Amino acid sequence: MDYQIIVANLTNPTLLYFALGILAASLRSDLEIPPSTSKFLSLYLLFSIGFKGGQELSHSTFSMEIVYSLLFGLLIASLIPVYTFFLLKKRMSISDAGAVAAAYGSVSAVTFVAAASFLESQGITFGGHMVAVMALMESPAIIVGVILIMLFETDHPSKGKMGEIVRHSFTNGSVLMILGSLVIGLIAEAKQAEGIMPFTTDIFKGFLAIFLLEMGMVTARRFAAFRKYGLFAFSVAVLLPLFNGSVVAAVTGLFIHDVGNRFIFAILAAGASYIAVPAAMRLAAPKADPGLYIPMALGVTFPVNITVGMMIYYMIIQHT
């Protein structure tokens, strides 16, 4: 059974297009996705996931599990940056450690989308409230990371600007799009919502494949620039998400019984943001090197999660 899951995931067309993107960049092909198209695909994926999550949530019965899920999401989004920061600051500058910690405490919307596709291929559903959990987990990690930088870096330029940083983290385009789509899906009248279901469902995997093709090309380019940071940064980018995802996959069995929800939680804990966090860190941590925390998240952690990570978390959930 486990072997079949591995083969099914590695031969998933969306993942194969990701590999094609890596190959194209490695061969220095002129294949490219225009920036405007890439941005549209990002917005489409967030819109689709958010709207479908809102629709699922509108048909769900409110329960304490939803409350526990929201609280647990906030907890891990606040806790992961703390121990990550103290692990990294021994080998990195304060700003770099804080930015990396924020990235790994926050979430990756694209990894979430890939996880949803994986669950669909296994015939497993997850609760619509998990979209809300993802949206809520985006900002706490950024805030915690900035606080840690401000506490340990005495000459930090963002002292006194926490309100602006908090506002920016909540109004970030990816957060606003998915949370807004969740609310719209929640309040939309059922028959009216059916009119756009082909757009949110039927073409979803095709757009995801094209988006991951572009992500593959970006990954290959970022990873090449990342090599100068050495084995320590690479090891953190591989081992930290696997540790976070595996622990959460096991722990959620204590209070969540739904396999799909547990799997999504593991992915949220294992993912690393390379969209919202860089946008916030430009303001909050100008000394932090984007050539470190973006390639760690996108060039290493993202492919690790969608190739081996998802299978590891899924197997842990099956056996706990």
C-alpha positions as CSV (number, residue, x, y, z in Angstrom):
1,M,0.0,0.0,0.0
2,D,2.8,2.4,1.0
3,Y,4.7,1.6,-2.2
4,Q,1.6,2.3,-4.3
5,I,1.3,5.7,-2.6
6,I,4.9,6.6,-3.4
7,V,4.5,5.6,-7.1
8,A,1.2,7.5,-7.4
9,N,2.7,10.6,-5.9
10,L,5.9,10.6,-7.9
11,T,4.0,10.0,-11.2
12,N,1.4,12.7,-10.5
13,P,1.4,14.9,-13.6
14,T,1.6,18.1,-11.5
15,L,4.8,16.9,-9.8
16,L,6.2,15.8,-13.1
17,Y,5.7,19.3,-14.5
18,F,7.6,20.6,-11.5
19,A,10.4,18.3,-12.4
20,L,10.2,19.5,-16.0
21,G,10.6,23.1,-14.8
22,I,13.8,22.1,-12.9
23,L,15.1,20.4,-16.0
24,A,14.3,23.3,-18.2
25,A,16.2,25.8,-16.0
26,S,19.1,23.4,-15.6
27,L,19.4,23.1,-19.4
28,R,19.1,26.9,-19.6
29,S,16.1,26.5,-21.9
30,D,14.2,29.6,-23.1
31,L,11.0,28.1,-21.7
32,E,9.4,30.6,-19.4
33,I,6.0,31.6,-17.9
34,P,5.4,35.4,-18.2
35,P,5.3,37.1,-14.7
36,S,1.8,38.3,-15.3
37,T,0.6,34.8,-16.0
38,S,2.4,33.5,-12.9
39,K,0.7,36.0,-10.8
40,F,-2.7,35.2,-12.2
41,L,-2.1,31.5,-11.5
42,S,-1.1,32.2,-7.9
43,L,-4.3,34.3,-7.4
44,Y,-6.4,31.6,-9.1
45,L,-5.1,28.8,-6.9
46,L,-5.7,30.9,-3.8
47,F,-9.1,31.9,-5.0
48,S,-10.1,28.3,-5.8
49,I,-8.9,26.8,-2.6
50,G,-10.5,29.6,-0.5
51,F,-13.8,29.4,-2.3
52,K,-14.1,25.6,-2.1
53,G,-13.1,25.8,1.6
54,G,-15.8,28.3,2.3
55,Q,-18.4,26.1,0.5
56,E,-17.3,23.1,2.5
57,L,-17.4,25.1,5.7
58,S,-20.9,26.3,4.9
59,H,-22.1,22.7,4.9
60,S,-20.2,21.7,8.0
61,T,-21.6,21.6,11.5
62,F,-19.7,23.8,13.9
63,S,-17.8,21.7,16.5
64,M,-15.2,22.0,19.1
65,E,-12.7,20.3,16.7
66,I,-12.9,23.5,14.6
67,V,-12.1,25.6,17.7
68,Y,-9.2,23.3,18.7
69,S,-7.9,23.4,15.1
70,L,-7.8,27.2,15.0
71,L,-6.1,27.4,18.4
72,F,-3.6,24.7,17.5
73,G,-2.8,26.4,14.3
74,L,-2.1,29.6,16.1
75,L,0.0,27.8,18.7
76,I,2.3,26.0,16.2
77,A,2.7,29.1,14.0
78,S,3.9,31.0,17.2
79,L,6.0,28.2,18.6
80,I,8.0,27.0,15.5
81,P,9.6,30.4,15.0
82,V,10.8,30.5,18.6
83,Y,12.8,27.3,18.7
84,T,13.9,27.7,15.1
85,F,15.3,31.2,15.9
86,F,17.4,29.9,18.9
87,L,18.6,27.0,16.8
88,L,19.8,29.2,14.0
89,K,21.2,32.3,15.8
90,K,24.2,30.3,16.9
91,R,25.3,30.0,13.2
92,M,23.5,33.0,11.5
93,S,23.1,36.7,12.1
94,I,20.1,37.8,14.2
95,S,18.3,39.2,11.2
96,D,18.9,36.1,9.1
97,A,17.9,33.8,11.9
98,G,14.7,35.8,12.5
99,A,13.7,35.9,8.9
100,V,14.3,32.1,8.4
101,A,12.4,31.4,11.6
102,A,9.5,33.5,10.4
103,A,9.5,31.7,7.0
104,Y,9.4,28.2,8.7
105,G,6.7,29.2,11.2
106,S,4.5,30.7,8.5
107,V,2.8,28.6,5.8
108,S,3.3,27.8,2.1
109,A,0.0,28.3,0.2
110,V,1.4,26.4,-2.8
111,T,2.4,23.4,-0.7
112,F,-1.1,23.5,0.7
113,V,-2.5,23.4,-2.8
114,A,-0.2,20.4,-3.7
115,A,-1.4,18.7,-0.5
116,A,-5.0,19.2,-1.4
117,S,-4.3,17.6,-4.8
118,F,-2.5,14.7,-3.1
119,L,-5.5,14.0,-0.8
120,E,-7.9,14.2,-3.8
121,S,-5.8,11.6,-5.6
122,Q,-6.2,9.3,-2.5
123,G,-10.0,10.0,-2.4
124,I,-9.7,11.8,1.0
125,T,-11.4,15.1,1.9
126,F,-10.5,17.7,4.5
127,G,-12.6,20.2,6.4
128,G,-13.2,23.7,4.9
129,H,-12.1,25.2,8.2
130,M,-8.5,24.1,7.4
131,V,-8.4,27.0,4.8
132,A,-9.2,29.4,7.7
133,V,-6.4,27.7,9.8
134,M,-3.9,28.3,7.0
135,A,-4.9,31.9,6.6
136,L,-4.6,32.5,10.4
137,M,-1.2,30.8,10.6
138,E,0.4,33.3,8.0
139,S,0.8,36.3,10.3
140,P,1.7,35.1,13.8
141,A,5.0,33.6,12.6
142,I,6.0,36.9,11.0
143,I,5.1,38.8,14.1
144,V,7.0,36.4,16.4
145,G,10.0,36.5,14.0
146,V,10.1,40.3,14.0
147,I,9.8,40.5,17.8
148,L,12.7,38.1,18.2
149,I,14.8,40.2,15.9
150,M,13.9,43.4,17.7
151,L,14.7,41.8,21.1
152,F,18.1,40.5,20.1
153,E,19.2,43.2,17.7
154,T,19.5,46.4,19.6
155,D,19.9,48.7,16.6
156,H,17.0,47.2,14.6
157,P,15.4,49.9,12.3
158,S,11.8,48.7,12.8
159,K,11.6,49.5,16.5
160,G,8.4,51.3,17.0
161,K,6.9,50.1,13.7
162,M,5.3,46.9,14.9
163,G,1.8,48.2,14.1
164,E,2.8,48.8,10.5
165,I,4.3,45.3,10.3
166,V,1.2,43.6,11.8
167,R,-1.0,45.5,9.3
168,H,1.2,44.5,6.4
169,S,1.2,40.8,7.4
170,F,-2.6,40.8,7.6
171,T,-3.2,42.7,4.3
172,N,-0.7,40.7,2.3
173,G,-2.2,39.8,-1.0
174,S,-2.1,36.0,-0.6
175,V,-3.6,36.2,2.9
176,L,-6.4,38.6,1.8
177,M,-7.2,36.6,-1.3
178,I,-7.6,33.2,0.4
179,L,-9.4,34.6,3.4
180,G,-11.7,36.7,1.3
181,S,-12.5,33.8,-0.9
182,L,-13.2,31.7,2.1
183,V,-15.7,34.2,3.4
184,I,-17.3,34.6,-0.1
185,G,-17.6,30.8,-0.4
186,L,-19.1,30.6,3.1
187,I,-21.9,33.2,2.5
188,A,-22.6,32.5,-1.2
189,E,-26.0,31.0,-2.0
190,A,-25.5,27.3,-3.0
191,K,-27.2,27.4,-6.4
192,Q,-25.3,30.6,-7.4
193,A,-22.0,29.1,-6.2
194,E,-22.6,26.1,-8.6
195,G,-22.2,28.5,-11.5
196,I,-18.5,28.9,-10.9
197,M,-17.7,25.4,-9.7
198,P,-16.3,24.3,-13.1
199,F,-13.8,27.2,-12.8
200,T,-12.8,26.2,-9.3
201,T,-12.8,22.5,-9.8
202,D,-12.6,21.2,-13.4
203,I,-9.5,23.2,-14.5
204,F,-7.8,23.3,-11.1
205,K,-5.2,20.6,-11.8
206,G,-4.3,22.0,-15.2
207,F,-3.5,25.4,-13.8
208,L,-1.7,23.8,-10.9
209,A,0.5,21.9,-13.3
210,I,1.5,25.0,-15.2
211,F,2.1,26.9,-12.0
212,L,4.4,24.1,-10.7
213,L,6.2,24.1,-14.0
214,E,7.1,27.7,-13.3
215,M,7.9,26.9,-9.6
216,G,10.3,24.2,-10.9
217,M,12.2,26.8,-13.0
218,V,12.4,29.3,-10.1
219,T,13.5,26.5,-7.7
220,A,16.4,25.5,-9.9
221,R,17.6,29.2,-10.2
222,R,17.2,29.9,-6.5
223,F,19.0,26.8,-5.4
224,A,22.0,27.6,-7.6
225,A,22.4,30.9,-5.7
226,F,21.9,29.3,-2.4
227,R,24.9,26.9,-2.6
228,K,27.2,29.5,-1.1
229,Y,25.5,29.1,2.3
230,G,26.8,25.6,2.9
231,L,25.7,22.4,4.4
232,F,24.2,23.9,7.6
233,A,21.5,25.9,5.9
234,F,20.8,23.1,3.5
235,S,20.4,20.6,6.3
236,V,18.1,22.9,8.2
237,A,16.0,23.4,5.0
238,V,15.6,19.6,4.7
239,L,15.4,18.3,8.3
240,L,13.4,21.1,10.0
241,P,10.3,20.8,7.9
242,L,10.4,17.0,8.1
243,F,10.7,17.2,11.9
244,N,7.9,19.8,12.2
245,G,5.5,17.9,9.8
246,S,6.2,14.5,11.4
247,V,5.6,15.7,15.0
248,V,2.4,17.5,14.1
249,A,1.2,14.5,12.1
250,A,1.6,12.4,15.2
251,V,0.4,14.9,17.8
252,T,-2.8,15.8,16.0
253,G,-4.0,12.2,16.5
254,L,-4.7,13.1,20.1
255,F,-7.6,15.5,19.3
256,I,-8.3,15.2,15.5
257,H,-9.7,12.0,14.0
258,D,-10.1,13.1,10.4
259,V,-7.1,11.9,8.2
260,G,-7.4,14.7,5.7
261,N,-7.4,17.4,8.5
262,R,-4.4,15.8,10.2
263,F,-2.5,15.7,6.9
264,I,-3.2,19.3,6.1
265,F,-2.0,20.3,9.6
266,A,1.3,18.4,9.0
267,I,1.8,20.2,5.7
268,L,1.1,23.6,7.3
269,A,3.7,22.9,10.0
270,A,6.2,21.6,7.5
271,G,5.8,24.3,4.9
272,A,7.9,27.5,4.6
273,S,6.6,30.8,3.2
274,Y,8.4,32.3,0.3
275,I,5.7,34.9,-0.6
276,A,4.3,36.6,2.5
277,V,7.4,36.4,4.6
278,P,9.8,38.0,2.1
279,A,7.3,40.8,1.5
280,A,7.1,41.5,5.2
281,M,10.9,41.1,5.9
282,R,11.8,43.7,3.3
283,L,10.3,46.2,5.9
284,A,10.9,44.3,9.1
285,A,14.4,42.9,8.6
286,P,16.3,44.8,5.9
287,K,19.6,43.3,7.1
288,A,18.3,39.8,6.4
289,D,19.6,38.2,3.2
290,P,16.7,37.2,0.8
291,G,19.3,35.0,-0.9
292,L,19.2,32.8,2.2
293,Y,15.7,32.5,3.4
294,I,13.9,32.5,0.0
295,P,16.0,29.7,-1.5
296,M,15.8,27.7,1.7
297,A,12.0,27.8,1.6
298,L,11.5,27.5,-2.2
299,G,14.7,25.8,-3.5
300,V,15.0,23.1,-0.8
301,T,12.0,22.8,1.5
302,F,9.2,23.0,-1.1
303,P,10.5,20.2,-3.3
304,V,11.4,18.1,-0.2
305,N,7.8,18.4,1.0
306,I,6.0,17.6,-2.3
307,T,8.3,14.6,-3.1
308,V,9.0,12.8,0.1
309,G,7.5,14.9,2.9
310,M,3.9,14.3,2.0
311,M,4.4,10.6,1.9
312,I,6.1,10.5,5.3
313,Y,3.4,12.5,7.0
314,Y,0.7,10.4,5.4
315,M,2.3,7.2,6.5
316,I,2.7,8.5,10.1
317,I,-1.0,9.4,10.2
318,Q,-1.9,6.0,8.9
319,H,0.0,4.3,11.7
320,T,-0.9,6.6,14.7
